[in-house]
Amino acid sequence: MNDLRLSEIYIYPIKSLGGISLEQSKVTSKGLEFDRRWMLIDDEGIFITQRKYAILALLDVMLIENQLTVQHKHDPANKISFPIAENNGETIPVTIWDDLSTGIEVSPEVSEWFSAFMGKSVRLVIMPENERRVVDPRYAKNEELVGFSDGYPFLIIGQAALNGLNERLSQPVPMDRFRPNFVFTGGHAHLEDQFDTFILGDVQFSAVKPCARCVLTTVDQQTAERTAEPLKTLAGYRTINKKVMFGQNLIHKGAGMVHTGDQLYVTVWKAEA
């Protein structure tokens, strides 16, 4: 029997900016606490990501006590901080893919800092606590909620999957190219594809859909430079229904804490295709 262990936990407080590595995290109704609760939008309320603006990779995010700090990776003096509870700007309709949602501008001053960094007009919004953005009903089981993530509250990837990819690459890539919430050790490459239901801590998770990968994986998270890899190599052996798949999107039932080192108990396996 596989000894599967949670080895890494990540949150990405501001969608498409730098992630934060944690040793423990609280599982809430919309995903990990603080994960993708903030998001940059353009003047039309459309979400902004590294898919089009790779420069966002150069922004680190730190969560210290009740403050969120964003700073340039190569110019630490260029930074801004604000209370996590701050949202004194206007309420704005926002669009994430085909979903319509609502955001509250953190403040005009914060939006101005991001606009200066990007060289275009943008605003930083936070999702209201009472906002109900629902997971795609084709994959939801009980109208599960999600924050400003692309579509699901969690993403899990096995370390063995990355190891298998790096064996095929001339230049290995780190896990941050794939922006998972959970990384686990143990088992063979892509074992997560066989997960149906599993337990971490006191929380039950269900793997509902493989994660289709995009050009964001080709952005070096330290330099913001874009190349063809690893998407080109992945396409050679992980294309399913014309999409490149890597990792599993999750929904969950219950709340609680998860910790690195937690055992991952698979309670139901998917049937072999």
N, C-alpha and C positions, 0 to 999 in steps of 0.2 A: 504493500500500500504506500502511496506517495506521502512523504512528509512535506506538506506545503505550508510555507510560512510567509506572512506579510513582512516584506523587507524594507519597503519604502512607502511613504505617504506624502502626497503633494496636494497643495491647494494653489489656485491661481485667482487671487481675489479680484483682480481686474482682468477681464477677458482679453486674452491674447498678449498680455504682458508677462513678465517673469514669474516663475512659480516659487513657492516656499516649501522647503522640505521640513516635515514635522515628525516627531516621534509618537505623537498621539493626536487624535482629532475627534471632534464630536460629530456624530451623524445626525443631521436634522431632516426635516421633511423635504427640503429642496436639495439635499446633498451634504457634503462636508461643510461645516461651519465656515463662513466667509468665502467659500469657493464660488467664483464668478458671480459675485453679488454686485459688482460694478462693471461698467462697460463704456467704451467711447463710442459716440455716435457722430454722424455728420449733420449738416444743417437740415437734412430731410428726415432725420431720426433713424437712419440706416446704420446698423452696427458696423464697426471698423475692426479689422483684424490684420494679422501678419500676411494673410493670403495676398493682399494688395499692398500693404504697408509694412515691409520687412523691418523697417527702422524700429518698430515697436519692440523687437527682440532686445534692443539696447536699454530697455527700462527695467530695472530691478524693483521689486516690491517687497517691503518689510512691514510686518505687523508687530508693533511693540506696544504692549499694554492696550490703550484704547485709541492708538494713533496708527494711521496707515501712511507710510512714507514711500514715495516713488523717487528714484534717483537714476541718473545716467550711469551705465556701467563703466564708462571710460572717463567720466567727469563727475565724480561724486559730489562736487559742490553744487552741481546743477540738480536740485531736488526740490520737492514740495511735500509737506505733511499736512494732514487734516484729520480731525476726529472721525472715527468710524461711524459715528452716529450723525455726522453732519450731512444735511440735505436741505439747504435754505434757498435753493434755486427753484425754478418752476417745474411743474409736472409736465412730462413730455411723452407723447405716443412714440414708441420705438418699434423697430422691425428687426427680427432675427430670422433670416431665411424667410419662410412663409408665415412665421408667427408674428402676430401683433401683441405687444405687451406695453408696459408702462414703466417709465423711469423718472426719478426725481433728480434734477441737476444738483450735484454736490454743492457747488457754489460757482458764481461767475469767475472768481479769482482762480480757482482750480482749473476751470475750463480754459482760461486764458493761458495758463502755464502749458497745458497740453497743446494748445493751438500754436504757441510759439515754438514748441519742440518739433511739431509736425510740419509747420509752415502752411497750415490750412486751418480753417475754422472747424473745431470739434468741441464737443461737450462731454464731460464725465457725468454719468448718471448712476444712481444706485437703485436697485429694485426695492420697491416698498415691501414691508413685511407682509402685508395682506394681499399682495399680488399673487394670483393663481395662474401660473403658466403650466399647462398640463403636457405630459409626455405624449408623443404620437399615439393615438388610441389603437393603432395596429399592433403596438408592442406593449402598451401599458396593461396592467392587470387590475388596478384599482384607482384609476385617475391619479397616478403618481405625479408629483410636482417636480419642476426643475427651475433653476435660476436662469442666468444668462448663458449657460452652456449651449452648445450647438443644438442638442436635443435630448440629452440624457444626463441624469445627476451624477453618474460615476463612469469611469473608464478603468479597466484593469488589464495589465499586460504581464506575462511571465518573463522573468529574467532570461529564461532559456530561449524565448522567441527572439530577443535582442541579440543574444549570443549567436544564434543561428544566422541571423542577418549579417552580423559583423564578420562572420567567417567567410561570407561571400563578397565583402567589400574590401577594396584596397585601402580605404581610409575608414576605420570604424567610427561609428556615430554614438553619442551618448543617448540615454533614455529621454533626455529633455526634448528631443526632436518630436516625440510622440505625445507629450503632455498627459501622462496618465495620472489618475488619483492614487491608484494602488499598483504596486509591483510586488510580485511574490517569487519566492525561490522554490525549487523542487519540481520534479516532473520533466517531461520532454517539451520541446519547442511547440508552442501553440496548444498546450494542454487546455488553456482557457477556452478554446473553441468547443470543448466537450462539456464545459460547465453548464448545468441547468440552474440548480439552486445550491447555494453554499452559505456557511455561517462564518462571520468574523466577529469576535467579541460576542455581544448579545444581539447582533443584527443579522437578519436574513437578507441575502442578496440573490437576485436572479439575473443571469446573463441572457439578454433578450435580443441582441443584434450585434453582429460583427461590426467593427468600426471601419468605415470607408475612409481611406487616407487621401490627403490632398497635397497641394504644393507647399503648405506650411511645413511639412516634414523636411523640405529641402532648404530651409532657412537655418543657417548656423546661429544658434542662440547666443553666442558670444560676440560675433562680428556682424550679424545681420546680412552676411553674404549668402547668395542663393546659388546652388548648383543643381545638377540633375539627380544627384543621389540624396537619400537612399531610395527614392520613389522608383527610379528606373530599375534597380535590382529587384525590389519588392514586386514590381509588376511581372517579373519573369517567373515567379513561383507562388505569388499570393493573390492572383487575380481571380475573382469569383463574380460571375455575372457582370463582367466588364468593369468591376470596381476592385481597387487594391485594398485588401483587408488586413488589419493588424491590430489586435486587441479586441476586447469585448465591452460593449456598452451594458451598463447595469441599471436596474431599478432595485428598490429595497422595501422592506417591511420592518417597521419598528424604529427605535432610536437607541442611542447608546454611544459608547466610546470604542474606538479601534486604536490599537497600539502596534508599532513595529514589533515583530516577534510573535504576534498572535498566530495561532494555528488556523489555517483555512480548512474548514471541514466541508467537503462536497457531500451534500445529502442526496442530490439527484443528478445523474449524468444524462446528457443528451444521448438519444439513440443514435447508433452509427448510421450515417447516410448510405 
